């Protein structure tokens, strides 16, 4: 059987508190947001929307493996910043507070995003890419929230398929607007 089965479990890292210092995350996964990979204690509920973006990218890639998979946090970081670039995270207000040893682990050649190259227009429409790139924004202050993502044209125009799946998962979770 060539089917790929995805099981989505609790992310457990999100919090609504802004500016509140959180516990350091020790266990990192291919779904960990850049701020967690850099061991920041300044994170919020947008770490979960990063995870949704990772799942979206994994499903679109069709390989059954995470696009950010790695054996260590350094390998995961290299894959993340190799695809989404380092520009966004370096513009984040929390970046200046990161430990120098963490900043030094960023890939040197990872400045600009290569996400569109990874998911060209023949694979993902511009409306779909707007959602994916918004969820996989390395600057958490600019990253889409779930509510913002659901307001994008990609979700409004499609009632079936992948977009419909995500919207059906959110029924009753987010207020209707």
C-alpha positions in Angstrom: 0.0 0.0 0.0 1.5 3.4 -1.1 -0.8 5.5 1.2 0.7 8.0 3.5 -1.0 8.4 6.8 -0.5 11.6 8.8 -1.3 11.8 12.5 -1.5 15.2 13.9 -1.1 15.5 17.6 -1.1 18.2 20.2 1.5 20.9 19.6 1.4 22.0 23.3 3.7 24.9 22.9 1.4 27.8 22.2 0.4 30.5 24.6 -1.5 33.7 24.1 0.7 35.8 26.4 2.7 38.4 24.5 6.1 39.4 25.7 5.9 36.9 28.5 9.0 34.7 28.9 8.2 31.0 28.4 10.2 27.9 29.4 13.0 26.9 27.1 12.0 24.2 24.7 14.5 21.3 24.9 13.0 18.7 22.6 13.0 20.0 19.0 11.3 18.5 16.0 11.1 19.2 12.3 7.9 21.1 13.2 9.6 23.5 15.7 9.3 27.2 14.8 12.6 29.1 14.2 12.4 30.9 17.5 12.2 27.5 19.3 15.1 26.2 17.2 17.2 29.2 18.4 16.2 28.4 22.0 14.3 31.6 22.5 12.0 31.9 25.5 10.0 34.6 23.7 7.4 32.6 21.8 3.6 32.6 21.5 0.7 30.9 19.8 2.4 31.4 16.4 4.7 28.5 17.0 1.6 26.4 16.2 0.8 28.1 13.0 4.4 27.4 12.0 3.7 23.7 12.6 0.6 23.9 10.4 2.8 25.4 7.7 5.2 22.5 8.1 2.3 20.0 7.7 1.0 21.9 4.6 4.5 21.7 3.1 4.9 18.1 3.9 1.5 17.2 2.3 2.3 19.3 -0.8 5.8 17.6 -1.2 4.1 14.2 -1.3 7.1 12.3 0.0 5.7 11.3 3.3 8.6 12.8 5.1 9.0 16.2 6.7 10.8 18.8 4.5 12.7 20.0 7.6 13.7 16.5 9.0 17.1 16.1 10.6 19.0 14.1 13.1 19.8 17.1 15.3 18.6 20.6 16.0 21.5 21.9 13.9 20.4 19.8 10.9 16.8 20.9 11.3 17.9 24.5 11.6 20.0 24.2 8.4 17.0 22.8 6.5 14.6 25.4 7.9 16.8 28.4 7.2 18.0 26.9 3.9 14.4 27.0 2.6 12.8 30.0 4.4 16.0 32.1 4.6 17.4 34.0 7.6 16.2 37.5 6.7 12.9 37.2 8.6 14.3 35.9 11.8 17.0 38.5 11.8 14.3 41.2 11.6 12.5 39.8 14.6 12.6 42.0 17.7 13.5 39.0 19.8 16.6 38.2 17.7 18.8 40.7 19.5 18.2 38.9 22.8 19.3 35.5 21.6 22.6 34.0 22.8 25.5 34.6 20.4 26.2 30.9 20.2 22.7 30.3 18.9 23.0 33.0 16.3 26.3 31.6 15.1 24.5 28.3 14.2 22.4 30.0 11.5 23.6 29.0 8.0 25.8 31.7 6.5 24.3 31.5 3.0 20.6 31.3 4.0 19.6 35.0 3.5 16.7 34.9 1.1 13.7 32.5 1.0 13.8 29.6 -1.4 10.3 28.5 -0.5 8.8 29.4 -3.9 11.6 27.4 -5.6 10.7 24.4 -3.5 6.9 24.9 -4.3 6.8 26.4 -7.8 3.5 27.8 -9.3 2.9 24.5 -11.2 2.6 22.8 -7.8 1.0 25.6 -5.7 -1.1 28.5 -6.9 -0.2 32.1 -5.9 -3.1 32.1 -3.4 -1.9 28.8 -1.9 1.6 30.1 -1.7 0.4 33.2 0.1 -0.9 30.9 2.9 2.2 28.6 2.9 4.7 31.5 3.0 2.6 33.3 5.6 2.6 30.2 7.9 6.3 29.5 7.2 7.4 33.1 7.9 10.5 32.9 10.1 9.8 36.2 11.8 7.1 35.2 14.3 5.8 38.8 14.4 4.9 38.6 10.7 3.8 35.0 10.7 0.1 34.4 10.0 -2.2 33.4 12.8 -4.7 30.7 12.0 -7.5 33.3 11.8 -5.5 35.4 9.4 -4.7 32.4 7.2 -8.4 31.4 7.0 -9.2 34.9 5.6 -6.9 34.5 2.7 -8.4 34.0 -0.8 -7.1 30.4 -1.0 -9.5 29.4 1.7 -12.4 31.5 0.4 -12.3 30.3 -3.2 -11.9 26.6 -2.5 -14.4 24.5 -0.6 -12.9 21.1 -1.4 -9.5 19.6 -1.3 -6.7 20.7 1.0 -8.1 24.1 1.9 -11.5 22.6 2.7 -9.8 20.1 4.9 -8.1 22.8 7.0 -11.2 24.9 7.2 -13.3 21.8 8.3 -10.7 21.2 11.1 -11.2 24.8 12.3 -15.0 24.8 12.5 -16.0 25.7 16.0 -12.4 26.6 17.0 -12.3 30.1 15.5 -15.0 32.6 15.6 -16.8 33.2 12.3 -16.1 36.6 10.8 
